[in-house]
Amino acid sequence: MSPRKVTNWIEGFVEVTDNSEAPTAFRKWTAISVIASALQRKCSLPWCQFEPFYPNMYIVLVGPSGCRKGTAMTPGLKLLQKLGIKLASNALTREQLIRELCDSSAGRIEVGTDGKPSMHSSLTVYSKELTVFLGHNNDALMSDLTDWYDCDDIWVYRTKTQGSDEIRGVWVNMIGATTPMLIQSSLPADAIGGGLTSRMIFIFAEGKEKQVALPMITPEQEVLYDCLYHDLQDIYSMRGKFGVDDGFVDLWEQWYMQEGVKPKFSRNTRLEGYTERRGMHTLKLSMICRAAMGNDMNISKRDLAYAIMLLEEAEEGMPSVFKGFGANPKSGVMAKMMDMIKDEKQIKFMSIINELWMEANGLELQAMCKQLVGMGYATITKIPIAGTTRTEDLITYKDPTK
């Protein structure tokens, strides 16, 4: 492998896509998924006694329509297509996906450090409309994806009429995009918090990052894009086992024992499953961070610190993904009301009614406002209505950090 042309592939990808309206977080985690797609099951981290970790991740970009999720993902997709990485078809049935995963092993024979050949079935799901890919309450497919995340040596699929498919060296990497509303409508409530969603890294943005009238690539960015492709070829050539140095071990022990299962949202029931797998996510991400910065497969303290920083940045927005998701049928309306109050800082109750009247009646909205006061999220004061002797309610946002 030739020397790298970019110091940090992730930051280089963010730089080359800077002249776009897509949020930085979306572009950054697209880069992470692209690196994972190139590493495939060829690389691993021997960690548990009988269970190595592999650098696959399930990344979901979440934001309202128009926040440029697809814009962030497109440059990464073009790089993977140019490199010839095996990608799943955009629209297919569960059975077709299993067949594609089975077929992905064709010609994928790797010789390990022990000299023994092994087969890997590596496939990346790259879906700009993730809920279309998953389908509506498709429990069988979600169960399969849950199984595949752990990269079993052998996975068997049996049918009543066509025998069975045996897939060796399972490895599935996934990046997709969706909206909070589509998550609510397509995923069963009991799937949130455990199972598949506990294996996902949700990257949330409230909207596009900036206005860009001319989102064209500059000559300097074209050069950088070519450098990124050159380095991605090197990443694709990496194979074997990652190691760790003493600095990694020291930082890992300190972080894992003190912070590993204590993110800021540790009491959020929707993210309990994620919290329990936080350490695994960090180790997978550490391999990707090492690959982003060089061909040497020895993970350092710096790589781990970078992985922790990336994960903690992502975690800032994770609670917002499920803000309107709950057993209460009006929880979505409550979430919208909270956003309105936070955005406006002060808003008249009548303005809330005018905005949300199709989703809840006045008494329901009034009860929600009182609930927000009880939660310490807002205050209500009476203000006079101009030209009358009557008053109306003014809702004021109460910053929970102050």
C-alpha positions as CSV (number, residue, x, y, z in Angstrom):
1,M,0.0,0.0,0.0
2,S,1.2,3.5,-0.9
3,P,1.5,6.3,1.7
4,R,-1.8,8.0,2.5
5,K,-2.7,11.3,0.9
6,V,-5.2,12.5,3.5
7,T,-4.3,12.7,7.2
8,N,-7.8,11.8,8.4
9,W,-10.2,10.3,5.9
10,I,-13.3,11.2,7.9
11,E,-12.3,14.9,8.2
12,G,-11.3,14.9,4.6
13,F,-14.7,13.7,3.5
14,V,-16.3,16.4,5.6
15,E,-14.1,19.0,4.0
16,V,-14.7,17.8,0.4
17,T,-18.5,18.0,1.0
18,D,-18.5,21.3,2.8
19,N,-20.0,23.3,0.0
20,S,-23.4,21.7,0.6
21,E,-26.4,22.2,2.9
22,A,-26.1,18.8,4.6
23,P,-25.4,18.9,8.3
24,T,-21.8,18.1,9.3
25,A,-22.9,15.2,11.5
26,F,-24.6,13.6,8.5
27,R,-21.5,13.9,6.4
28,K,-19.2,12.8,9.1
29,W,-21.1,9.6,9.8
30,T,-21.5,8.9,6.1
31,A,-17.7,8.9,6.0
32,I,-17.6,6.4,8.9
33,S,-20.0,4.1,7.1
34,V,-18.0,4.3,3.9
35,I,-14.8,3.2,5.7
36,A,-16.7,0.4,7.3
37,S,-18.0,-0.7,3.9
38,A,-14.4,-0.9,2.6
39,L,-13.0,-2.8,5.6
40,Q,-15.7,-5.5,5.4
41,R,-15.2,-8.7,7.4
42,K,-11.6,-8.9,6.2
43,C,-10.7,-7.1,9.4
44,S,-11.4,-7.8,13.0
45,L,-10.5,-6.9,16.6
46,P,-9.8,-10.0,18.8
47,W,-11.5,-8.8,22.0
48,C,-13.6,-11.4,23.8
49,Q,-12.2,-14.9,24.2
50,F,-14.2,-16.5,21.5
51,E,-15.9,-13.5,19.9
52,P,-13.9,-11.0,17.8
53,F,-15.5,-7.7,16.9
54,Y,-15.9,-6.6,13.3
55,P,-16.1,-3.0,11.9
56,N,-19.7,-3.0,10.8
57,M,-22.2,-0.4,12.0
58,Y,-25.9,0.4,11.6
59,I,-26.0,4.1,11.1
60,V,-29.3,6.0,10.7
61,L,-29.5,9.7,9.7
62,V,-32.7,11.2,11.2
63,G,-34.1,14.6,10.4
64,P,-37.2,16.2,8.9
65,S,-37.8,16.2,5.2
66,G,-35.5,18.6,3.3
67,C,-32.6,18.5,5.8
68,R,-30.3,17.1,3.1
69,K,-29.8,13.5,4.3
70,G,-29.5,12.2,0.8
71,T,-27.1,15.1,-0.1
72,A,-24.8,13.8,2.7
73,M,-25.0,10.2,1.5
74,T,-24.5,10.6,-2.3
75,P,-20.8,11.4,-2.4
76,G,-20.1,8.3,-0.2
77,L,-22.2,6.1,-2.4
78,K,-20.4,7.2,-5.5
79,L,-17.0,6.3,-3.9
80,L,-18.2,2.9,-3.0
81,Q,-19.7,2.3,-6.5
82,K,-16.4,3.4,-8.0
83,L,-14.5,1.0,-5.8
84,G,-16.8,-1.9,-6.6
85,I,-18.1,-2.5,-3.1
86,K,-21.0,-5.0,-2.9
87,L,-24.1,-3.1,-2.1
88,A,-27.6,-4.4,-1.5
89,S,-30.3,-3.5,-4.0
90,N,-32.5,-0.5,-3.1
91,A,-35.9,-2.3,-3.1
92,L,-36.1,-6.0,-2.4
93,T,-37.9,-8.6,-0.3
94,R,-36.4,-10.3,2.7
95,E,-35.8,-13.4,0.7
96,Q,-34.0,-11.5,-2.0
97,L,-31.8,-9.7,0.5
98,I,-30.8,-13.1,2.0
99,R,-30.0,-14.3,-1.5
100,E,-27.8,-11.2,-2.1
101,L,-26.0,-11.7,1.2
102,C,-25.4,-15.4,0.2
103,D,-24.2,-14.4,-3.2
104,S,-21.9,-11.7,-1.8
105,S,-19.5,-14.5,-0.7
106,A,-18.6,-15.4,-4.3
107,G,-14.8,-15.0,-4.7
108,R,-14.4,-13.7,-1.1
109,I,-11.8,-16.2,0.2
110,E,-9.4,-14.7,2.7
111,V,-6.3,-16.4,4.2
112,G,-6.0,-15.7,7.9
113,T,-2.8,-15.2,9.9
114,D,-2.9,-18.9,10.7
115,G,-2.7,-19.7,7.0
116,K,-6.2,-21.1,6.9
117,P,-8.6,-19.9,4.2
118,S,-12.0,-18.5,5.2
119,M,-15.0,-17.1,3.4
120,H,-16.8,-13.9,4.1
121,S,-20.2,-12.7,3.0
122,S,-19.9,-8.9,3.2
123,L,-22.7,-6.7,2.1
124,T,-23.5,-3.0,2.7
125,V,-27.1,-1.7,2.8
126,Y,-27.0,1.9,1.6
127,S,-30.6,3.3,1.7
128,K,-31.6,6.9,1.4
129,E,-35.2,5.8,2.4
130,L,-34.5,3.3,5.2
131,T,-38.1,2.8,6.2
132,V,-38.9,1.8,2.6
133,F,-36.1,-0.7,2.8
134,L,-37.3,-2.1,6.2
135,G,-41.0,-2.1,5.2
136,H,-43.9,-1.5,7.6
137,N,-43.5,-3.5,10.9
138,N,-41.4,-6.1,9.0
139,D,-40.5,-8.2,12.1
140,A,-38.8,-11.0,10.1
141,L,-36.4,-8.6,8.3
142,M,-35.7,-6.7,11.5
143,S,-34.9,-9.9,13.3
144,D,-32.5,-11.0,10.5
145,L,-30.7,-7.6,10.7
146,T,-30.4,-8.0,14.4
147,D,-28.8,-11.4,14.0
148,W,-26.5,-10.3,11.3
149,Y,-25.1,-7.4,13.3
150,D,-23.1,-9.9,15.4
151,C,-21.4,-11.3,12.3
152,D,-21.9,-15.0,13.0
153,D,-19.5,-17.5,11.3
154,I,-22.6,-19.4,10.0
155,W,-26.2,-18.2,9.6
156,V,-28.8,-20.6,8.2
157,Y,-32.1,-19.7,6.6
158,R,-34.6,-22.5,6.1
159,T,-37.7,-22.4,4.0
160,K,-40.6,-24.9,3.9
161,T,-40.3,-25.6,0.2
162,Q,-36.8,-24.6,-1.0
163,G,-34.5,-26.2,1.6
164,S,-32.0,-23.9,3.3
165,D,-29.4,-21.2,2.6
166,E,-26.2,-21.4,4.7
167,I,-24.3,-18.1,4.8
168,R,-20.7,-18.3,5.9
169,G,-18.8,-15.3,7.4
170,V,-21.9,-13.0,7.8
171,W,-21.1,-9.3,7.7
172,V,-23.7,-6.6,7.1
173,N,-23.0,-2.9,7.3
174,M,-25.9,-0.4,7.0
175,I,-26.5,3.3,6.6
176,G,-29.9,4.7,6.0
177,A,-31.9,7.9,6.3
178,T,-35.4,8.6,7.6
179,T,-37.6,11.1,9.5
180,P,-38.8,10.9,13.1
181,M,-42.4,10.5,11.9
182,L,-41.5,7.6,9.6
183,I,-39.7,5.9,12.4
184,Q,-42.8,6.1,14.5
185,S,-45.0,4.8,11.7
186,S,-42.8,1.9,10.5
187,L,-41.3,0.5,13.6
188,P,-43.4,-1.4,16.2
189,A,-43.3,0.3,19.6
190,D,-41.8,-2.8,21.3
191,A,-38.9,-2.7,18.9
192,I,-37.7,0.7,20.2
193,G,-35.1,0.4,23.0
194,G,-34.0,-3.1,22.3
195,G,-33.4,-5.5,19.4
196,L,-32.5,-3.8,16.2
197,T,-32.6,-0.2,17.4
198,S,-30.1,-0.9,20.2
199,R,-27.6,-1.8,17.5
200,M,-28.2,1.4,15.6
201,I,-26.3,4.7,15.9
202,F,-29.0,7.5,15.4
203,I,-27.6,10.7,14.0
204,F,-30.1,13.5,14.4
205,A,-30.3,17.0,12.9
206,E,-33.1,19.5,13.1
207,G,-32.6,20.8,9.6
208,K,-30.1,21.7,6.9
209,E,-26.9,23.3,8.2
210,K,-26.8,26.4,5.9
211,Q,-28.0,27.9,2.6
212,V,-25.8,27.2,-0.4
213,A,-26.9,28.8,-3.6
214,L,-24.1,27.2,-5.8
215,P,-23.3,23.7,-4.4
216,M,-20.6,23.0,-7.0
217,I,-17.3,21.3,-6.3
218,T,-14.2,23.5,-6.6
219,P,-11.0,22.5,-8.3
220,E,-9.4,22.1,-4.9
221,Q,-12.2,19.8,-3.8
222,E,-11.8,17.7,-6.9
223,V,-8.2,17.1,-6.0
224,L,-9.1,16.2,-2.5
225,Y,-11.9,13.8,-3.8
226,D,-9.3,12.0,-5.9
227,C,-7.0,11.7,-2.8
228,L,-9.9,10.3,-0.8
229,Y,-10.5,7.7,-3.4
230,H,-6.8,6.8,-3.4
231,D,-6.8,6.3,0.3
232,L,-10.1,4.4,0.2
233,Q,-8.4,1.9,-2.0
234,D,-5.8,1.4,0.7
235,I,-8.5,1.0,3.3
236,Y,-10.1,-1.7,1.1
237,S,-6.8,-3.5,0.9
238,M,-6.5,-3.7,4.7
239,R,-7.0,-7.2,6.1
240,G,-6.2,-9.1,9.2
241,K,-6.4,-8.4,12.9
242,F,-6.3,-5.0,14.6
243,G,-4.2,-4.7,17.7
244,V,-4.1,-2.2,20.6
245,D,-1.3,-0.4,22.3
246,D,-0.8,0.2,26.0
247,G,-2.2,3.7,25.8
248,F,-5.4,2.3,24.3
249,V,-5.8,-0.2,27.1
250,D,-5.3,2.4,29.8
251,L,-7.8,4.8,28.3
252,W,-10.3,2.0,27.6
253,E,-10.2,0.7,31.2
254,Q,-10.7,4.2,32.6
255,W,-13.5,5.2,30.2
256,Y,-15.3,1.9,30.3
257,M,-15.4,1.6,34.1
258,Q,-16.4,5.3,34.6
259,E,-18.3,6.4,31.5
260,G,-18.9,3.3,29.3
261,V,-22.6,2.8,30.3
262,K,-23.3,6.3,31.5
263,P,-24.2,8.6,28.6
264,K,-26.2,11.8,29.4
265,F,-29.5,10.0,28.5
266,S,-28.8,6.9,30.7
267,R,-32.4,7.2,32.1
268,N,-34.0,7.4,28.7
269,T,-35.9,4.1,28.4
270,R,-35.9,4.4,24.6
271,L,-32.1,4.2,24.6
272,E,-31.5,1.6,27.3
273,G,-30.5,-1.1,24.8
274,Y,-28.1,1.3,23.1
275,T,-26.5,2.2,26.4
276,E,-25.8,-1.5,27.1
277,R,-24.0,-1.8,23.8
278,R,-22.2,1.5,24.0
279,G,-18.9,-0.2,24.6
280,M,-19.3,-2.5,21.5
281,H,-20.1,0.5,19.4
282,T,-17.0,2.3,20.6
283,L,-14.7,-0.7,19.8
284,K,-16.1,-1.0,16.3
285,L,-15.7,2.7,15.8
286,S,-12.1,2.6,17.1
287,M,-11.2,0.2,14.2
288,I,-12.8,2.6,11.7
289,C,-11.0,5.6,13.2
290,R,-7.6,3.8,13.0
291,A,-8.3,2.9,9.3
292,A,-9.2,6.5,8.7
293,M,-5.8,7.7,9.8
294,G,-3.4,5.1,8.4
295,N,-2.6,1.7,7.2
296,D,-1.1,0.6,10.5
297,M,-3.6,-1.7,12.2
298,N,-2.4,-0.9,15.8
299,I,-5.2,1.1,17.5
300,S,-3.8,3.8,19.7
301,K,-5.0,5.9,22.6
302,R,-5.6,8.8,20.1
303,D,-7.8,6.6,17.9
304,L,-9.9,5.5,20.9
305,A,-10.2,9.1,22.1
306,Y,-11.4,10.2,18.6
307,A,-14.0,7.4,18.6
308,I,-15.3,8.4,22.0
309,M,-15.5,12.0,20.9
310,L,-17.5,11.1,17.7
311,L,-19.9,8.9,19.7
312,E,-20.5,11.5,22.4
313,E,-21.2,14.1,19.7
314,A,-23.8,11.8,18.1
315,E,-25.4,11.1,21.5
316,E,-26.2,14.8,22.0
317,G,-29.1,14.4,19.5
318,M,-30.2,10.8,20.0
319,P,-33.0,11.6,22.5
320,S,-34.6,13.8,19.9
321,V,-35.1,10.9,17.6
322,F,-37.8,9.3,19.8
323,K,-39.2,12.5,21.3
324,G,-42.6,12.0,19.9
325,F,-42.6,8.2,20.2
326,G,-44.7,6.6,22.9
327,A,-47.8,4.9,24.1
328,N,-49.6,8.2,24.5
329,P,-51.3,8.9,21.2
330,K,-50.8,12.6,21.7
331,S,-47.0,12.3,22.4
332,G,-46.2,13.5,18.8
333,V,-48.4,16.6,19.4
334,M,-46.6,17.3,22.7
335,A,-43.2,17.0,20.9
336,K,-44.3,19.6,18.3
337,M,-45.5,21.9,21.1
338,M,-42.1,21.6,22.9
339,D,-40.3,22.4,19.7
340,M,-42.5,25.5,19.1
341,I,-41.9,26.8,22.6
342,K,-38.2,26.2,22.5
343,D,-37.8,27.9,19.0
344,E,-40.0,30.9,19.9
345,K,-38.8,31.2,23.5
346,Q,-42.1,33.0,24.2
347,I,-45.4,32.1,22.4
348,K,-49.0,32.9,23.0
349,F,-51.3,29.9,23.7
350,M,-53.6,31.0,20.9
351,S,-50.7,30.7,18.5
352,I,-50.2,27.1,19.6
353,I,-53.9,26.4,19.0
354,N,-53.7,28.0,15.5
355,E,-50.8,25.7,14.6
356,L,-51.9,22.4,16.2
357,W,-55.8,22.6,16.1
358,M,-56.0,19.7,13.6
359,E,-54.1,17.4,15.9
360,A,-55.6,18.2,19.3
361,N,-58.5,20.3,20.7
362,G,-58.0,23.3,23.0
363,L,-58.6,21.5,26.2
364,E,-56.0,18.8,25.3
365,L,-53.5,21.5,24.3
366,Q,-54.1,23.4,27.6
367,A,-53.5,20.2,29.6
368,M,-50.2,19.6,27.7
369,C,-49.1,23.1,28.5
370,K,-49.8,22.5,32.2
371,Q,-47.9,19.2,31.9
372,L,-44.8,21.1,30.5
373,V,-45.0,23.5,33.4
374,G,-45.0,20.6,35.8
375,M,-42.0,19.2,34.0
376,G,-40.1,22.4,34.4
377,Y,-40.0,22.9,30.7
378,A,-42.0,26.1,30.5
379,T,-43.8,28.8,32.6
380,I,-47.3,30.3,32.0
381,T,-48.1,34.0,32.7
382,K,-51.2,36.0,32.1
383,I,-50.9,39.0,29.8
384,P,-53.6,41.5,28.8
385,I,-55.2,41.3,25.4
386,A,-54.9,44.7,23.8
387,G,-58.1,46.8,23.8
388,T,-60.0,44.5,26.1
389,T,-60.2,43.7,29.8
390,R,-59.4,40.1,29.2
391,T,-56.1,38.2,29.5
392,E,-54.4,35.4,27.6
393,D,-51.7,32.8,28.4
394,L,-48.1,33.5,27.4
395,I,-45.9,30.3,27.4
396,T,-42.2,30.9,28.1
397,Y,-39.5,28.4,27.5
398,K,-37.5,27.4,30.6
399,D,-33.9,26.3,29.7
400,P,-33.3,23.1,31.7
401,T,-29.6,23.8,31.8
402,K,-30.0,27.0,33.7
